[in-house]
Amino acid sequence: MKKIFLFALTALAAVPALAQKAGQPVPRPKLVVGIVVDQMRYDYLYRYWAKYGTGGFRRLLGQGFSFESCNYNYVPTYTGPGHASIYTGATPSVNGIIGNNWFERESGRDTYVTEDKTVQPVGGSVAAGQMSPRHMLSTTIGDELRLATNFQSKVIGLSMKDRGSILPAGHSATAAYWYDGTNGAFITSTFYMPQLPAWVAAFNQQERPAQYLSKPWETLLPLAQYTESTPDDVAWESSFRGEKTPTFPHDLPTLSAAPPAAVTALTKAAGEPTPKASPRNLDLIRSTPFGNSLTADFALETLRAEQLGQRPGITDMLAVSFSSTDYVGHQFGPNSVEAEDTYLRLDRDLARLLSEIDKAVGKDNALVFLTADHGAANAVGFLQEHRMPAGGVGNTAMRDSVQRTLTRRHGPGNWVLDFGNLQVYLNRPLLAQKGLDLAKTQAEVAALLLLLPGVAQTRTATDLQNAHWSEGPGMLQENGFFAPRSGDVLVTLLPGWLEAYSYPVIKGTTHGTTWAYDTHVPLLFWGWRVKHGESATPVQVVDIAATVARFLHIQEPSGSSGVPLVEVLKK
């Protein structure tokens, strides 16, 4: 009887949202804005709290709803899979985005997550522009919004990174724009349009990247006030190329004076002239907080030029990803002054974006969510300096170790085709030629890898296809495994251990593991029908798309496994 009563209350609670007069549209916000902060750990919300202003992170927390225990439920925790998971509500086992790159058995080479040689660049170089979402195997929340409105809704993605723009925007997006450092422009591909809109071309002609790089990167506050960070010059930070030490001020005019090697390596597309390359290294802006400022500038212009949320009865969507936090984090590590300064400046950029949303549609007409595509580990050198367990493993060294052992045991041959994303890809045709059983060889390699420093666990593809884990690293690997693209043996590193192609890993940081510093990210909702509050209830990133779908009363994405987060839904 109690269950029936509770069900009735739940049903009644849902009535007001749908109880409309005949002929009235379904109640929806005018605008949905998804914000992803690349490499933002959950604790960054509070680490710099005293220095944040009132219009950015503190406004989102003070007026919105925060899920304090939001985690990714798969590995590897990288940018491509993170953005795909947020917007598809699916894990890599369903949406197919298992990494930023993976080994493609059919072609025998690595492929990039948004690579698409069937399309051409629009407004930029061949290398930067041949991109689309074709590798993603399920729809996004933007796709579902377009379907629900008979493609009247505008859905636009933008980021410095192509994958941070393309994957969130989805397959049927109105547009996706990303940054090309060879000409300092936001570009797209023929997957979306034959030429850039006039407003994008006009924005690019302002040459804002060059303007941002024309001044040194000074700290926003006096250096002595960066008490949440390590000293400015420590051994585990990487300098910019051309600098003697990784210290402020960073002389951006001098550092950006020389063009990057990629400029001289450009080639022409079929029948299309190569864009004029900039004489400066405009790609450097990615690794400064001003890459985020440029992204915010472009987001504001997108809102205005496309008049998002301005058409009666139509909901539009803007997906914004701030990438410079990731570049800075990789180079300097989470405990650096550079990282702190980047987040303090990002806070101001967020305030600008929220203010423009206020002007365009009003807080109560916009649904905004903010999360991250992954977190990050503390720098190995930093942890070791403070007597905490940490270390580094080299991908090349691990691959070579397996290759040498299999050669010694089974004879000469190219046994390991690839080692990436902490996965071994075995030469299956060679195994068949030698009469070796695939499952037994996978188990043999898994046992070999367990002997290497820093390795906590290994699992084979055969095990992942024939068993099930409900928690722990096994569950994360199972959710991140997609048989047509994943490797034969998957490795889990010890907490605090990082992978890299160079070895040992002592400078900067990375991410990708099963541990909380990589999986635990912020999740904030703000605006339209969002009640104020916070929750410690464990939730998953795949729940975001289902929650947005519930707000909009539309179908969740095709591969979604998440559930609506009822705590944020205003009664």
N, C-alpha and C positions, 0 to 999 in steps of 0.2 A: 504493500500500500504506500509505503514511504517513497519507493522508487517512482510509482505512478505520479505521486504529488510533485516530486522534484522535476519529473519530465514535463508536467503541465506548466510549472513555473518557468522552465526553460523555454517552452513553446510560447508562452505569453510574453516573455521578455523579448522574443524576436519579432513580435507583431508590430510594435511601433515603427520599426525601420521599414516595413513593407506596407503599412496601412496608408495607402495614398488614394486620392480621388482618381476616378477613371480618367485615362488619358494623360496622367502625369508621369514623367519619367522616373525610373528607379533612382532613389537618392544616392548620389555619388559625389565625391569631391570634384572640384573643377580640375585639379592638378595633383598628380602623384610624383613625388621626387624621391628617388633612391640615391643615397649617398654612401659610397664605399671609400673608406680610408685604407689605403694599401699598407699592410704590415702594422696595423694598429692593435696592440694588445689591450685587453680590457682595462688593465690598471692605469693606462695613460689617461683615462677619464679623470682620475683622482690624483695622479702623481703631480700634475702641474696645476691643480685646482686653484690654489691661491693666486696664481698669476694669470689665469684665464679671465677674459672680460665677461661682461654680462650678456652679450649678444650671440655667442656661439655655443660651445659645449654646455655652458651653465644655463643658457636659455632652454636648450633641448631637455636637459635634466630637470630644470625647475618647472617647466610647463608640460613636459611630456611624460612618457612611461619608459622605464628602464628595466630590461631583463638582465639581471646581474650575473646569471649563470648560463650564458649562451655559449655553446661549443659546436665545433665541427664534428661530424660523426663519421669521418672517413680520413684516410691519408692517400696521397700526399697533400699536405696543406700548402699549396702554391697559388699563384695569382689566377691562372686560367681556371683551374677547378673551382676556386673560391667564388669567382664572379659567376660562373655557370651555375653553381649550386644555389647561390642566393636567389637568382632570378628564375631558375627552372624548378626549384624545390626538390631537386633530385640529386642523388649522389653520383659519382663518376661511373658506378656500376650500371647506371641507367642512361645518363646523358652522354657518356662516352668521353668526357673531357678528363683524362686521367693524369694530365700534367701540362706544363707549358710546352714541352716537347715529348715525343715518344718515338720509339723505333717502329717503323712500318715494315712488317715482314714482306708484304707484297712487293714493295719497291726496293727493299734492302737498304733503306736510309732513314735518318731521322726526319720527322715532319714536325712543323710548328703548328701550334694549336689553332691559329686562325689563317694559316697559309692556304691560298687558293690561286693556282696558276691559271685558272680559267677566266679570271677577271683582271682588269687593268686599273692602274692608279688613276685617281682624279685629283689633280692639284699637287702631286708629289712624285717621289722617286719610285722606280719599279720595286726595289727591295722593300720599301715601306708600304706600298700601296696595293700589292696583290694579296688582299685579305678579304675574308668573309666568314660567316658562322657555319659553313657547310659541315664541319666536323662535329658540331653539337647535334645530338640525336633526339632531343625533345624540345618542346616549346617553352617559351618564357612567359612570365606574367604579362609582359608587354604584348607578346603574340596573342595571348588570350583576351587582353583588353581590345586589341584591334579586331579580333573575331567577334567579340561581344557587341561592338558598335558598328559592325559591317564596314570596318576599316576606315571609319571617320575619325577615330582618335589618332593624334600624332604621338608617335613613340620615338624618342631620340636619345642616343647614347653618346657620351663624350668623355674623353680621357686623354692624358698624355700617351698612355699605352694603347695599342690597337686592341689587345685582348680585354682591357678594362672598359672599352667602349662597345666593341662588336658583340661580345657574348651577352652582356646585359640587355642590349637593344633587341636581340632576337632575330628571327628569320624574316619577319614581315615588317621590320622597322621602317619608319619614315626616313630615317637617316642615322648614320653613325659616323663620328668624326674622331680622328686621333692625330697626334703630333708627328711631324716629319722633321727631324733635326737637320737634315741636309739643306732645307730651305726655310726653316723656321715657320712652317705653316701648319694649320689644321687641314687635314686631307681626308679623302674617303676613297671608295673604289666604285667601279661600274656595277658592282652588285647592287648598289643603292641608287645611283644616278649617273647620267652621262657627263655632267659638269657641276662644279660647285655653285650653290646659290650666290647671288650677287652680294648678299650681306656677309657671307663667309669670306669671299674674295676681298671685300672691303676691310674686314677685320684683319685678314692676313697682311694687307698692304700697310697697316699701321706699324708693322715691324716691332711689336711689343717684346718679343724675346731679346732682341738686340738692346732695347731700352733697359730691360731688367738686368742684362749682363754688362751694362755700361758703368755700373757702380760696384764697389766692393761689397761682399757679404759681411756686414757688421752685425753684432748681436743686437737684438731688439732692445734689450735692457742692459745696464752695466754688467760686465762679465762677472763681477763678484756676487751678483744676485742669483746666479744659476746654481743654487745650492742643492738642487735635486740631481745634479750631474757630477761626473768625475772631473778632475782637472782638465784643462783644455788640451794638454799635450800628454798623451799616454801611449804606451807601446802597442796597444791593441786597436788603434784607429789607423785607417789608411788615408794617406794624403792625396790630394788631387795631383794628377800628372803635371809636373812643372813646379810643384811646391816642395820645399825642404821639410816642412813639418805640418801636421794637420791642425793648424791653429788659426784663430781669428786675428785680423781680418783676412778673409779669403779674397784674393785679388782677382775677381772675375773678369775685369777687362783684359788683363794680361793672360789669364788662363784660357780665355775663349778666343784669343787672337789668332791661333793657328787652326786651320780647318781639320776636321777629323779624317782619319784614313778612309772612312766610308764614302766621303765625297769624291775622292779620286778613283774609287772602285765602281762608280755607277756605270751601268750599261743601259742601252736604249731598249725600250719595249718594242714589240713588233709594230713598226710603222709609226711609233710615237717618239718624238725627240725627248732627250733627257732634260729634265728641268734644270735651269741654271742653279748651280750650287753656290751656297753662300761662302764667302771668303773667310767666315768665322765659324768657330765650333759652337753653333747654336744648340747643339744637343746637350751641352753642359748644363743648361737650365734645368734639365730633369733632376740633377743631383743637388739642387738647391731648393730652398723653400719657395722660390719664385716660380718654379714649375707649377706648384699648387695655386699661386696667385694668378698665373696665366690661365690655368684651368677655370678658376672662378670668374675671371674676366670673360672667358668664352661662354661659360654657363649663363652669365647675366645677359650677354648679347643674344644668346639662343632664346632665352625667355622672352626678350623684347621683340626680336626680329620675327620669331615664329608665332608670337602672341599666344603662347601656351596657356591653356586654361581660360581663354577669352571668348570661346564660342558657347552660346547657351546650350545646355543639355549635353555637352560633349566633354568627356574627361581625357586630358592629355597626360603623357608621362615623360619625365626627363630622368635619365640615369647618368649620374655624375660619379666619376671615380678619381680620387686624388692620389696620384702615383708617387710624388716626390718623397713622401714619407718613407716609401720602400727603398728608393735609391739612397737616400741619406742614411737610413737604418743599416743597409747592407755595408756601406762604406765606413761609417763611424761607430755603429753599434748603438743599442738602446740607451746606454748610460751616458752618452756624449752630450756636450753642450750643443753640438749641431742638431741632435735629435730634439732636444728641449726647445731650441729656438725655432725649429721647423714647426713644432706643434703649437707654440705660442702664436706664430704667424698664421698657421692654418685656422686657429680659433677666430682670428680677425676675418679671414676669408669666408669662413662659415657664417659669421655675423653679417657680412655683406650679402651673401646668398639668401639668408633667411629674411633680411630686410627687403630685398627685391621681391621675394615671394609675397611678403606682406603687401607691397605696393601693387603687385600684379593681380592677385586674387584674394588676399587676406588669409591670415592664419587658419581661420575656421573653414576655409574652402580648399585647403591644401593638406594632403596626407604625406608626411615626410618620414622616412626611416633612415637611420644611419647604422652601419655595421662595418666590418672589415673582412677582407678576403683571407686573412690568416694573421697570426701573431709573429713572434720572433723570439729566439733564444738570446740570452745574454752572451756577450763576446766571450770566447773561450779564455782569452788572456785575462779578462776581468775576473772571471770565476776562479781561475787558477791563482790569481794574485790574492784572492781572499780565501784560499784553501777549500774551495768547493769543487766537487767532481765535474770534470769537463775534459773534452779532448776533440780531436778531429780525425776523420778518415778521408782518404783520397779515393775518388771513384776509379781513377786509372790504376792505382795500386791494388784495389780489390779485384778489379777485372783481371789484371795480369796474374794475380795469385791463383785465381780459378783456372785461367787459361794454362798456366804452367803445370798445375796439378793434373788436369785432365789430359794434357799432352803426355805427361810422365806415365799415367795409368793406362791410357787408351791409344796412344800413338799420336803422330803429328796431325794437325788439322786446325782450322779456325773454329774452335769450339764455342767461343763466346762472341756473338755477333754485336752485342751492345751491352753496356752497363749504364743505366741512367734512372733517375727517380728511385734510387736504391732498389733496382730490379735488374736481374740477370736475364738476358735474352739468349737462349742457347741456339745453336745451329741445328735445328731439327732435321733438315735433310741429311746432314752429316751423321747424326745419331742413327737415322734409319739405314744409311749406307753401311755403318759399322755394326749394325744389328743390335744396337743398345736400346733398352726400354726407356721411353721418355720419362715416365713417372719415377723409375728407379734412379735415373741420372739426375733428375730434379732433386730427389732426396739426398743424393750424394753431394751435390753442390751445396744444398742447404746445410749439410753437416760440415762441409769445408768452411763455409762463411762463419759459422758459429765459433770457429777457432781464432778468428781475427779480432784484434783489439777494438773495443767500442761496440761490438755487435751484441745485442741483447737477445733477439729472437729471429728466427727465419721461418718462412712458410712457403710451401710450393704452390704452384698454380693448380695442381691436381687436388691438393688438400682444400684450397679455397673454393673449388668447384663442387666438392663432394661433402663438405662439412659446413657447419654453421656456428657462429659465435654471437652471443647476445650482449657481450660487453668486452672491454679491454682492447688491446692492440689487434687481436684477431678480428673483432667486429669492425674496427676502423679499416683494416686491410681488405676485408671482405667487401665493404661498401665502396672502396676505392678501386676494386678489381673489375676490369672489363676484358673478358678473355680475348677478343680479337685484337686488342691493343696492348694488353699488359704483358709483363715478362713471365719467365718460368719460375723464378725464385724471388721472393720479396724479403727485404731485410728491415728489421727494427733496430735502431741504435739505442744505446743507453741514454738516459736523461743527461742533457748537457753536452752531448756529443753532436758534432756537426759534420755534414758531408761537403766536399768541394772537390773540384778537379785538381786544384793545387793542394799541396800537403806540406807541412801541417797547417791546419786552419787556426790561425791565431789572431787575425785582424778582422774587424768588422763582425758581421753575423749573417746568418741565413735562417731558413725555416723549412718546414716540410714534414716534420715528425708527428708522432702520435701524442706527444706530451702537452700538458696544459698551456705552456708558454706559447705553443703554436696553434692550439685549437680554441682557446678561450678568448672571445672577442666581445666588444660592446654590441648591444642591440637596443636602439632607442627608437620610439615612435613619437610623433609630434603632430599636432594640428587637428584635422577633421575627425570629430567624434572620438578622439583619443583622451581617455581619462588620465589624470595625473597620478603618478605613483611609481612603485618599483616592486620587483618580485625576485626572490631567490630561487624560485622553481626552476629546476634544470630544463632548458629548452635547447633546440637544435637549430642551426642556421637554415636547414631545409624547411623549417616552419614559417619562414618569412613570406614566401610566395603564397602559401595557403592562407596566411593571415591577411595579406593584401587582397587576395581574391575574395575573402569573406567581407572585408570592408566594402568592396566594389560590387558584391553580389554577382560575380562572374565565375566561370569554370576555372579551377586551378590548372596549372600547366600539365601537359600530357603525361609526364613522368613523375609528377610530384608524389613524394612519400611523406610530406610534412602535414601537420595539423594546425588549425587556426588557434592562435594564442588568446584564449577567451579572457584572460586577465586584463588585456589592454582594450578590449571592446567595451565602450561606454554603454551602460545599461540604458 
